[in-house]
Amino acid sequence: MNKLLDKTLLGNIEWEATWLGRLNKARTSPINKRRWRNFRANSRGYWALWIFSILFVISLFAELIANDKPLLVTFEGGIYMPVFAAYPETDFGGDFATEADYRDPFVQELIEDAGGTIIWPLIPYSYDTINLDLPVPAPAPPSAENWVGTDDQGRDVVARVIYGFRISVLFGVILTFFASIIGVTVGAVQGYFGGWTDLIGQRLLEIWSSVPSLYLIIIVSAFLAPSFWLLLGILLLFQWVALVGVVRAEFLRGRNLEYVRAARALGLRNTSIMYKHVLPNAMVATLTFLPFILNSSITTLTALDFLGLGLPPGSPSLGELLAQGKSNLQAPWLGFAGFIVIATMLSLLVFVGEAVRDAFDPRKTLQ
């Protein structure tokens, strides 16, 4: 048993050492250094990547920034964190065993009378919290309590923007990731094998790409309740087509190069040749398209939400915020908030895509 454990540990150590060696080699290779210098030389794309990353990381902690539940509550010597756990009202001396409503003045009075404290997030509203104490009918204009006002249901716009930004980026990243895997695989098979495989694949691709995806979404939403994963699955059926042409062209060009023919003559399997020898060269062109595909995925979700065919009603959505701005022209803060956030997000992604394109351009060198 000890010998088996020693052998397993030794195998894991060797595996980790191999991958660390490959990672260090990739970091220190001259071509990757040149790509990184070219990327940084595009200062607009470099800083856009930093700004977008910071905004996305902040949105990941949306529950700690905008929430209708306190971050911390102290009551009779006990410490409670309602943002992470649900506590019944009876824990604070109330009458009901249901979860406490910390915005209720009665619950706040119970905690304060016992000498406790309530620490609220920076924005004391979640994306679905309705402000019932508005001085004017909703949508209410910007104020000290609601920095960018409220929508037509009395929900805080800033909170919905933060949550909507997060769900839009996560949706786009997930859709781009799986669409890239499918598109690269299909394009690699078509380009490497060629012949009838490529011919039949291209004809099927032409038929599939001619299917109107919007009509399919309308039909599906007619008899199925819309959800994040259902919408992701439907869009994934069509989004993977974007990368097939690029990868297919690279594999068609690289399958007859000498090092590939030599590897084939040495008896290497087709899968090994495709993965180890041809794919790295094909990924150079593929990676330059990824930021733009991510941009397209986010735009598609926003458009569907604007048309009412996207996420379920009540979800934090930038497209739904734009739709409210169109329906409430007397509340310009709704349209401006949605437009500024979407325009900034998509512009940052375009700038990053331009920097990635410069980084992988072999003709671009730094003096």
KOLSE-674946 format. One record per residue (C-alpha): x, y, z; residue number from 0. Coordinates in nm, 2 decimals. Each point is the difference from the previous one (the first is absolute). Layout:
[[X; Y; Z]; NUM]
...
***
This chain:
[[0.00; 0.00; 0.00]; 0]
[[0.28; 0.24; 0.09]; 1]
[[0.18; -0.08; -0.33]; 2]
[[-0.32; 0.08; -0.19]; 3]
[[-0.04; 0.33; 0.18]; 4]
[[0.36; 0.09; -0.06]; 5]
[[-0.04; -0.09; -0.37]; 6]
[[-0.31; 0.21; -0.02]; 7]
[[0.16; 0.30; 0.17]; 8]
[[0.30; -0.03; -0.22]; 9]
[[-0.22; -0.01; -0.31]; 10]
[[-0.19; 0.31; 0.11]; 11]
[[0.33; 0.19; 0.07]; 12]
[[0.13; -0.09; -0.34]; 13]
[[-0.32; 0.11; -0.16]; 14]
[[0.00; 0.33; 0.18]; 15]
[[0.37; 0.06; -0.08]; 16]
[[-0.07; -0.07; -0.37]; 17]
[[-0.28; 0.25; -0.02]; 18]
[[0.18; 0.26; 0.20]; 19]
[[0.29; -0.04; -0.24]; 20]
[[-0.22; 0.04; -0.30]; 21]
[[-0.16; 0.31; 0.16]; 22]
[[0.33; 0.16; 0.08]; 23]
[[0.12; -0.08; -0.35]; 24]
[[-0.31; 0.16; -0.15]; 25]
[[0.05; 0.31; 0.22]; 26]
[[0.37; 0.04; -0.09]; 27]
[[-0.03; -0.09; -0.37]; 28]
[[0.11; 0.29; -0.23]; 29]
[[-0.32; -0.01; -0.21]; 30]
[[-0.22; 0.03; 0.31]; 31]
[[0.22; 0.29; 0.13]; 32]
[[-0.04; 0.17; -0.33]; 33]
[[-0.38; -0.05; 0.01]; 34]
[[-0.02; 0.14; 0.35]; 35]
[[0.21; 0.31; -0.10]; 36]
[[-0.23; 0.06; -0.30]; 37]
[[-0.30; -0.03; 0.22]; 38]
[[0.13; 0.25; 0.25]; 39]
[[0.11; 0.23; -0.28]; 40]
[[-0.37; 0.04; -0.08]; 41]
[[-0.06; 0.21; 0.31]; 42]
[[-0.37; 0.05; -0.07]; 43]
[[-0.06; -0.38; -0.01]; 44]
[[0.23; -0.06; 0.30]; 45]
[[-0.18; 0.24; 0.23]; 46]
[[-0.34; -0.11; -0.14]; 47]
[[0.09; -0.35; 0.12]; 48]
[[0.08; 0.13; 0.35]; 49]
[[-0.31; 0.21; 0.02]; 50]
[[-0.23; -0.28; -0.12]; 51]
[[0.16; -0.25; 0.24]; 52]
[[-0.04; 0.23; 0.30]; 53]
[[-0.37; 0.07; -0.09]; 54]
[[-0.06; -0.37; -0.05]; 55]
[[0.16; -0.09; 0.33]; 56]
[[-0.20; 0.26; 0.18]; 57]
[[-0.32; -0.13; -0.15]; 58]
[[0.08; -0.35; 0.13]; 59]
[[-0.04; 0.13; 0.35]; 60]
[[-0.33; 0.17; -0.08]; 61]
[[-0.17; -0.15; 0.30]; 62]
[[0.25; 0.18; 0.23]; 63]
[[-0.05; 0.33; -0.18]; 64]
[[-0.37; 0.02; -0.07]; 65]
[[-0.23; -0.20; 0.22]; 66]
[[-0.31; 0.05; 0.21]; 67]
[[0.15; -0.22; 0.27]; 68]
[[0.26; 0.14; 0.25]; 69]
[[0.36; -0.11; -0.02]; 70]
[[0.02; -0.04; 0.37]; 71]
[[-0.24; 0.00; 0.29]; 72]
[[0.09; -0.01; 0.37]; 73]
[[-0.28; -0.10; 0.24]; 74]
[[0.03; -0.09; 0.37]; 75]
[[0.37; -0.10; -0.04]; 76]
[[-0.06; -0.20; -0.31]; 77]
[[0.13; 0.08; -0.35]; 78]
[[-0.21; -0.07; -0.30]; 79]
[[0.08; 0.04; -0.37]; 80]
[[-0.34; 0.01; -0.18]; 81]
[[0.17; 0.05; -0.34]; 82]
[[0.13; -0.36; 0.02]; 83]
[[-0.27; -0.17; 0.21]; 84]
[[-0.37; 0.03; 0.07]; 85]
[[-0.11; 0.07; 0.36]; 86]
[[-0.36; -0.02; 0.13]; 87]
[[-0.16; 0.31; 0.16]; 88]
[[-0.03; -0.19; 0.33]; 89]
[[0.39; 0.01; 0.03]; 90]
[[-0.04; 0.38; 0.05]; 91]
[[-0.30; -0.01; 0.23]; 92]
[[-0.27; 0.01; -0.26]; 93]
[[-0.31; -0.21; -0.03]; 94]
[[0.03; -0.18; -0.33]; 95]
[[0.22; -0.30; -0.09]; 96]
[[0.05; 0.13; -0.36]; 97]
[[0.31; 0.18; -0.12]; 98]
[[0.04; 0.34; 0.16]; 99]
[[-0.06; 0.30; -0.22]; 100]
[[0.28; 0.23; 0.11]; 101]
[[-0.15; 0.30; -0.18]; 102]
[[-0.31; -0.03; 0.22]; 103]
[[0.02; 0.28; 0.26]; 104]
[[-0.14; -0.24; 0.26]; 105]
[[0.29; -0.24; -0.05]; 106]
[[0.25; 0.29; 0.01]; 107]
[[-0.15; 0.12; 0.32]; 108]
[[0.03; -0.34; 0.16]; 109]
[[0.37; -0.02; -0.08]; 110]
[[0.07; 0.36; 0.11]; 111]
[[-0.19; -0.03; 0.32]; 112]
[[0.22; -0.30; 0.10]; 113]
[[0.31; 0.21; -0.06]; 114]
[[0.08; -0.17; -0.33]; 115]
[[0.13; 0.15; -0.32]; 116]
[[-0.08; -0.04; -0.37]; 117]
[[0.27; 0.05; -0.27]; 118]
[[-0.15; 0.04; -0.34]; 119]
[[0.17; -0.04; -0.34]; 120]
[[0.10; 0.31; -0.20]; 121]
[[-0.33; -0.02; -0.19]; 122]
[[-0.28; -0.13; 0.23]; 123]
[[-0.20; -0.14; -0.29]; 124]
[[0.02; -0.32; -0.19]; 125]
[[-0.10; -0.03; -0.37]; 126]
[[-0.36; -0.10; 0.09]; 127]
[[-0.05; 0.22; 0.30]; 128]
[[-0.29; 0.24; -0.04]; 129]
[[0.03; 0.33; 0.18]; 130]
[[-0.34; 0.06; 0.16]; 131]
[[0.10; 0.34; 0.15]; 132]
[[0.05; 0.19; -0.32]; 133]
[[-0.11; 0.37; 0.02]; 134]
[[-0.13; 0.00; -0.36]; 135]
[[-0.16; -0.28; -0.21]; 136]
[[0.24; -0.24; -0.17]; 137]
[[0.22; 0.05; -0.20]; 138]
[[0.15; 0.24; 0.25]; 139]
[[0.29; 0.23; -0.10]; 140]
[[0.35; -0.03; 0.15]; 141]
[[0.03; 0.09; 0.37]; 142]
[[0.23; -0.05; 0.29]; 143]
[[-0.17; -0.34; 0.07]; 144]
[[-0.02; -0.12; -0.36]; 145]
[[0.30; 0.14; -0.17]; 146]
[[-0.12; -0.06; -0.36]; 147]
[[-0.37; 0.00; 0.09]; 148]
[[-0.24; -0.30; -0.02]; 149]
[[-0.17; -0.18; -0.29]; 150]
[[-0.37; -0.01; -0.06]; 151]
[[-0.04; -0.27; 0.28]; 152]
[[0.19; 0.20; 0.26]; 153]
[[0.32; -0.21; -0.02]; 154]
[[0.34; 0.16; 0.04]; 155]
[[0.17; 0.06; -0.34]; 156]
[[0.35; -0.03; 0.14]; 157]
[[-0.06; -0.33; 0.16]; 158]
[[-0.16; -0.14; -0.32]; 159]
[[0.29; 0.13; -0.21]; 160]
[[0.26; -0.17; 0.22]; 161]
[[-0.19; -0.34; 0.00]; 162]
[[-0.08; 0.04; -0.37]; 163]
[[0.36; 0.07; -0.09]; 164]
[[0.10; -0.32; 0.18]; 165]
[[-0.26; -0.22; -0.16]; 166]
[[0.07; 0.14; -0.35]; 167]
[[0.37; -0.06; 0.02]; 168]
[[-0.04; -0.35; 0.15]; 169]
[[-0.25; -0.09; -0.27]; 170]
[[0.23; 0.12; -0.27]; 171]
[[0.31; -0.18; 0.15]; 172]
[[-0.18; -0.33; 0.04]; 173]
[[-0.15; 0.02; -0.35]; 174]
[[0.33; 0.10; -0.16]; 175]
[[0.19; -0.28; 0.18]; 176]
[[-0.23; -0.28; -0.11]; 177]
[[-0.06; 0.14; -0.35]; 178]
[[0.37; 0.03; -0.05]; 179]
[[0.05; -0.37; 0.10]; 180]
[[-0.26; -0.12; -0.24]; 181]
[[0.10; 0.24; -0.28]; 182]
[[0.37; -0.09; 0.03]; 183]
[[-0.07; -0.37; 0.00]; 184]
[[-0.23; 0.01; -0.31]; 185]
[[0.24; 0.23; -0.19]; 186]
[[0.30; -0.22; 0.09]; 187]
[[-0.17; -0.32; -0.12]; 188]
[[-0.12; 0.16; -0.33]; 189]
[[0.34; 0.16; -0.07]; 190]
[[0.22; -0.29; 0.09]; 191]
[[-0.18; -0.28; -0.18]; 192]
[[-0.13; 0.21; -0.29]; 193]
[[-0.16; -0.18; -0.29]; 194]
[[-0.35; -0.13; 0.05]; 195]
[[0.02; 0.08; 0.37]; 196]
[[0.06; 0.37; -0.08]; 197]
[[-0.25; 0.00; -0.28]; 198]
[[-0.29; -0.15; 0.19]; 199]
[[0.09; 0.21; 0.31]; 200]
[[-0.01; 0.32; -0.20]; 201]
[[-0.34; -0.08; -0.15]; 202]
[[-0.14; -0.09; 0.34]; 203]
[[0.15; 0.32; 0.15]; 204]
[[-0.17; 0.21; -0.27]; 205]
[[-0.34; -0.16; 0.07]; 206]
[[0.04; 0.04; 0.38]; 207]
[[0.12; 0.36; -0.02]; 208]
[[-0.31; 0.09; -0.21]; 209]
[[-0.23; -0.10; 0.29]; 210]
[[-0.15; 0.32; 0.15]; 211]
[[0.11; -0.02; 0.37]; 212]
[[-0.24; 0.28; 0.11]; 213]
[[-0.30; -0.18; -0.13]; 214]
[[0.11; -0.32; 0.18]; 215]
[[0.04; 0.19; 0.32]; 216]
[[-0.35; 0.15; -0.04]; 217]
[[-0.15; -0.35; -0.07]; 218]
[[0.18; -0.16; 0.30]; 219]
[[-0.09; 0.28; 0.24]; 220]
[[-0.37; -0.05; -0.10]; 221]
[[-0.02; -0.34; 0.18]; 222]
[[0.30; 0.00; 0.23]; 223]
[[0.07; 0.24; 0.29]; 224]
[[0.31; 0.21; -0.08]; 225]
[[0.31; -0.05; 0.21]; 226]
[[0.37; 0.07; -0.01]; 227]
[[0.10; -0.35; -0.10]; 228]
[[-0.27; -0.05; -0.25]; 229]
[[0.09; 0.33; -0.18]; 230]
[[0.37; -0.10; 0.02]; 231]
[[-0.07; -0.34; -0.16]; 232]
[[-0.21; 0.15; -0.28]; 233]
[[0.26; 0.27; -0.09]; 234]
[[0.28; -0.26; 0.03]; 235]
[[-0.16; -0.19; -0.29]; 236]
[[0.08; 0.28; -0.24]; 237]
[[0.29; 0.19; 0.16]; 238]
[[0.27; -0.26; -0.06]; 239]
[[-0.02; 0.05; -0.38]; 240]
[[0.20; 0.33; 0.03]; 241]
[[0.34; -0.18; 0.05]; 242]
[[-0.04; -0.29; -0.24]; 243]
[[0.11; 0.19; -0.31]; 244]
[[0.32; 0.13; 0.17]; 245]
[[0.11; -0.33; 0.15]; 246]
[[-0.09; -0.19; -0.32]; 247]
[[0.22; 0.23; -0.21]; 248]
[[0.29; -0.03; 0.24]; 249]
[[-0.02; -0.38; 0.00]; 250]
[[-0.04; -0.02; -0.38]; 251]
[[0.32; 0.21; -0.03]; 252]
[[0.20; -0.19; 0.27]; 253]
[[-0.10; -0.36; -0.07]; 254]
[[0.24; -0.03; -0.30]; 255]
[[0.30; 0.17; 0.16]; 256]
[[0.32; -0.20; 0.03]; 257]
[[0.00; -0.05; 0.37]; 258]
[[-0.36; -0.13; -0.01]; 259]
[[0.08; -0.24; -0.28]; 260]
[[0.31; -0.11; 0.19]; 261]
[[-0.20; -0.06; 0.32]; 262]
[[-0.25; -0.20; -0.21]; 263]
[[0.28; -0.21; -0.15]; 264]
[[0.13; -0.08; 0.34]; 265]
[[-0.33; -0.16; 0.09]; 266]
[[-0.15; 0.27; 0.23]; 267]
[[-0.37; -0.02; 0.03]; 268]
[[-0.22; 0.26; -0.17]; 269]
[[-0.13; 0.13; 0.34]; 270]
[[0.36; 0.05; 0.13]; 271]
[[0.10; 0.18; -0.32]; 272]
[[-0.30; 0.23; 0.01]; 273]
[[0.03; 0.08; 0.37]; 274]
[[0.38; 0.03; 0.04]; 275]
[[0.12; 0.13; -0.34]; 276]
[[-0.28; 0.17; -0.19]; 277]
[[-0.23; 0.14; 0.27]; 278]
[[0.26; 0.23; 0.16]; 279]
[[0.05; 0.18; -0.33]; 280]
[[-0.38; 0.02; -0.06]; 281]
[[-0.06; 0.14; 0.34]; 282]
[[0.19; 0.32; -0.08]; 283]
[[-0.27; 0.11; -0.24]; 284]
[[-0.27; -0.14; 0.23]; 285]
[[0.11; 0.20; 0.31]; 286]
[[-0.02; 0.33; -0.19]; 287]
[[-0.37; -0.07; -0.06]; 288]
[[-0.10; -0.09; 0.36]; 289]
[[-0.05; 0.36; 0.14]; 290]
[[-0.22; 0.08; -0.30]; 291]
[[-0.20; -0.32; 0.05]; 292]
[[-0.04; 0.09; 0.37]; 293]
[[-0.12; 0.34; -0.11]; 294]
[[-0.25; -0.15; -0.24]; 295]
[[-0.13; -0.24; 0.27]; 296]
[[-0.07; 0.28; 0.24]; 297]
[[-0.16; 0.21; -0.27]; 298]
[[-0.23; -0.29; -0.09]; 299]
[[-0.11; -0.05; 0.36]; 300]
[[-0.07; 0.38; 0.03]; 301]
[[-0.20; 0.01; -0.32]; 302]
[[-0.21; -0.30; 0.11]; 303]
[[-0.07; 0.15; 0.34]; 304]
[[-0.09; 0.33; -0.17]; 305]
[[-0.26; -0.19; -0.22]; 306]
[[-0.13; -0.19; 0.31]; 307]
[[0.13; -0.34; -0.13]; 308]
[[0.30; -0.03; 0.23]; 309]
[[0.03; -0.07; 0.37]; 310]
[[-0.30; -0.06; 0.22]; 311]
[[-0.20; 0.31; 0.11]; 312]
[[0.15; 0.17; 0.30]; 313]
[[0.36; -0.11; -0.08]; 314]
[[0.26; 0.27; 0.02]; 315]
[[0.04; 0.08; -0.37]; 316]
[[0.17; 0.29; -0.18]; 317]
[[-0.23; -0.06; -0.30]; 318]
[[-0.31; 0.02; 0.22]; 319]
[[0.13; 0.33; 0.14]; 320]
[[0.03; 0.13; -0.36]; 321]
[[-0.36; -0.11; -0.07]; 322]
[[-0.12; 0.19; 0.31]; 323]
[[0.18; 0.31; -0.12]; 324]
[[-0.18; -0.03; -0.33]; 325]
[[-0.33; -0.04; 0.18]; 326]
[[0.06; 0.28; 0.24]; 327]
[[0.13; 0.29; -0.19]; 328]
[[-0.08; 0.23; 0.29]; 329]
[[0.27; -0.18; 0.20]; 330]
[[0.32; 0.05; -0.21]; 331]
[[0.23; -0.14; 0.27]; 332]
[[-0.12; -0.35; -0.09]; 333]
[[0.11; 0.02; -0.36]; 334]
[[0.32; 0.18; 0.08]; 335]
[[0.10; -0.25; 0.27]; 336]
[[-0.06; -0.30; -0.23]; 337]
[[0.17; 0.17; -0.30]; 338]
[[0.31; 0.11; 0.19]; 339]
[[0.06; -0.34; 0.16]; 340]
[[-0.05; -0.20; -0.32]; 341]
[[0.20; 0.24; -0.21]; 342]
[[0.29; 0.00; 0.25]; 343]
[[0.00; -0.38; 0.03]; 344]
[[-0.01; -0.06; -0.37]; 345]
[[0.26; 0.27; -0.07]; 346]
[[0.24; -0.15; 0.25]; 347]
[[-0.03; -0.34; -0.16]; 348]
[[0.06; 0.14; -0.34]; 349]
[[0.31; 0.17; 0.12]; 350]
[[0.12; -0.32; 0.16]; 351]
[[-0.07; -0.19; -0.33]; 352]
[[0.21; 0.25; -0.19]; 353]
[[0.29; -0.04; 0.24]; 354]
[[-0.02; -0.38; -0.03]; 355]
[[0.00; 0.02; -0.38]; 356]
[[0.31; 0.21; 0.02]; 357]
[[0.17; -0.24; 0.24]; 358]
[[-0.05; -0.30; -0.23]; 359]
[[0.08; 0.18; -0.33]; 360]
[[0.33; -0.14; -0.11]; 361]
[[0.06; 0.31; -0.22]; 362]
[[-0.01; 0.23; 0.29]; 363]
[[0.33; 0.05; 0.18]; 364]
[[0.13; 0.25; 0.25]; 365]
[[0.32; 0.20; -0.06]; 366]
***
